[in-house]
Amino acid sequence: TSRNSRHGRGSGDSRDGSRDRNDYRKRDRKDRHRDRERHRDREKDEYGDSNRDRDRHRIYPNPPKDRQKHHEEHINWLLPNIRVRLISKKLQKYHLQKGVVQDVIRQHGKSPVAVILMDNGRVIDNIPERYLETALPKTGGNVIVLEGKQRWKKGRLLERSSVEGVGVVQLSEDLEVVKISLDSVAEWCGPLDDDDFE
């Protein structure tokens, strides 16, 4: 008599037992998977809106009105009598050269364009603002403030730090000394009492 027969277990019983254990494991895995899916659904319902808001804030840190206001302020920095540098490689002949803005042409719904007298004596026109950046004078030169609380005020550049990106300006109007970002000022090439652009 075989060993399995003596203990009352046949080969068929052994296979049935293995199937039962496999079926149990499969059911157990399905149950765990179903529980995880339910947990994820609950988290999605509870936190979904806040996650979307957080993602929206990360992609668009400023609301549309703020972006529009920033754009409107940005297109207003260009004005006559400031020194600028051409930074667009589309004008390769004048790339990184400096000149003084002679006139600014503004059209509704479009970015302003400038007429510029270059330092070499050439006059170029229809230069979009985005092709330009402000140029700064040496210490002691005249500047105009283009943005912020002191906007449109003129003065003299007493100190400048390229590392910190700030300068010290003495305003002509009341001789007040202010510390201001170098990105907010430009070299002023007109008379200090010229307020026609305000």
QUINORTA-V973877 format. One record per pair of residues at least 12 apart in sequence whose C-alpha atoms are under 8 Angstrom apart, sorted by sequence separation. I is the first residue (numbers start at 1). J is the second residue. D is the distance in Angstrom with one decimal. If there is no record, write none. Layout:
I	J	D
I	J	D
This chain:
85	97	5.6
86	98	6.5
102	114	7.4
103	115	5.1
113	125	7.6
114	126	5.5
115	127	6.7
142	154	7.2
143	155	5.5
157	169	4.6
158	170	6.8
167	179	5.7
168	180	6.3
85	98	4.4
101	114	6.4
102	115	5.4
103	116	7.3
113	126	5.1
114	127	5.0
142	155	5.7
143	156	5.9
156	169	5.5
157	170	6.6
166	179	6.8
167	180	5.5
84	98	5.6
85	99	6.5
101	115	5.9
102	116	5.4
113	127	5.0
114	128	6.5
142	156	4.5
143	157	6.4
155	169	6.2
156	170	5.3
166	180	5.5
167	181	6.2
83	98	6.9
84	99	5.6
101	116	4.4
102	117	6.5
113	128	4.3
114	129	7.0
141	156	5.6
142	157	6.2
155	170	5.3
156	171	6.5
166	181	4.3
167	182	5.8
83	99	5.6
84	100	6.2
100	116	5.5
101	117	6.4
112	128	6.2
113	129	5.7
140	156	5.8
141	157	5.6
155	171	4.0
156	172	7.3
165	181	5.9
166	182	4.9
83	100	4.4
84	101	7.1
99	116	6.0
100	117	5.3
111	128	6.8
112	129	6.0
140	157	5.1
154	171	5.8
155	172	4.7
165	182	5.6
82	100	5.6
83	101	6.4
99	117	5.3
100	118	6.4
111	129	6.8
139	157	5.5
140	158	5.5
153	171	6.8
154	172	5.9
155	173	7.7
165	183	7.5
81	100	6.0
82	101	5.7
99	118	3.9
100	119	7.7
138	157	7.8
139	158	5.7
140	159	7.8
153	172	7.7
154	173	7.5
80	100	7.6
81	101	5.4
98	118	6.0
99	119	5.1
137	157	7.8
139	159	5.9
153	173	7.4
172	192	7.6
80	101	4.8
81	102	6.2
97	118	7.6
98	119	6.1
139	160	7.0
79	101	6.9
80	102	5.1
97	119	7.7
160	182	7.7
80	103	5.2
79	103	7.1
80	104	6.4
79	104	6.0
78	104	7.1
78	112	7.6
154	188	7.7
75	111	6.5
78	114	7.9
148	184	7.7
75	112	7.0
98	135	7.6
147	184	5.7
155	192	7.7
146	184	5.4
147	185	7.8
154	192	6.5
145	184	5.9
146	185	5.5
145	185	4.5
146	186	7.3
144	185	5.5
145	186	6.8
143	185	6.3
144	186	5.6
88	131	4.9
143	186	5.4
144	187	6.5
87	131	5.6
88	132	7.2
143	187	4.4
144	188	5.6
86	131	5.8
87	132	5.6
142	187	5.9
143	188	4.6
86	132	4.7
87	133	6.8
141	187	7.3
142	188	5.3
152	198	7.0
85	132	5.6
86	133	6.6
142	189	7.3
84	132	6.3
85	133	5.4
84	133	5.6
85	134	6.2
134	183	7.6
136	185	7.5
137	186	7.7
84	134	4.5
85	135	5.9
136	186	5.3
137	187	5.3
78	129	6.9
83	134	6.4
84	135	4.8
134	185	7.4
135	186	5.6
136	187	4.8
82	134	7.7
83	135	5.5
134	186	5.3
135	187	6.0
83	136	7.4
134	187	7.5
75	129	7.5
82	144	8.0
77	146	5.6
77	147	7.4
100	189	7.4
84	186	7.7
83	186	6.6
82	186	6.2
83	187	5.4
82	187	5.6
83	188	6.6
82	188	4.8
83	189	6.9
81	188	6.0
82	189	5.7
81	189	5.0
82	190	7.6
81	190	5.2
79	197	7.3
